[in-house]
Structure formats: structure tokens, C-alpha cells
């Protein structure tokens, strides 16, 4: 089964999420209060964690798509094997009937 991606609230409860949120918050506070660069705080403190989370969600979606494509391919392969099995049985029956007809001649 495919991996179920975490929601933003669930991601913040993980160890990595907590570290990223803490670093982002400290960077934002530092850039606004100490350096007085609001834009730096927005870029590093807000856009970077959001970008990381969106990248995580994108890779999770791509993983789900790849998993679905693999399941479709497996199902089609099983269908082809089933059909070829039925076709082979029909060919065997037909060839044995041909052999009987040839013997009768």
C-alpha cells in the first residue's frame, strides 16, 4: 500500500518537523529583531520550510502514482497470462482433434 503523506500538523509533531519549525522560527526572529531584514526572515523562516513540505508532498504523490501504475501493470500482466492460458488450452484441444482426424484418414 502506498505511503500516506503527513498533514502539516502531523509533520510538525515529528522530530524533523519540530527541528525545522524551531530553526525557521529562530531564523525569522533573528532576521527581524537583530538584522532588521524582514525579507530574509520571510524567505528563510517561512518559504524554506513551506518549500520543504511541498517537496515532500510532491514526492509522496509521485510515489503513489508510480505505485498505482505498477499495480495496473501487474493486473494487465495477470489478465494476459490468464488469456494466454485459455488460448493454449484451446490450441491443445484443437491440435489433438487434428491428430485424431489425421489418424482416421
HELIX and SHEET records of a PDB file:
HELIX    1   1 UNK A    8  UNK A   13  1                                   6    
HELIX    2   2 UNK A   15  UNK A   29  1                                  15    
HELIX    3   3 UNK A   30  UNK A   34  3                                   5    
HELIX    4   4 UNK A   38  UNK A   42  1                                   5    
HELIX    5   5 UNK A   43  UNK A   47  3                                   5    
HELIX    6   6 UNK A   48  UNK A  104  1                                  57    
END                                                                             
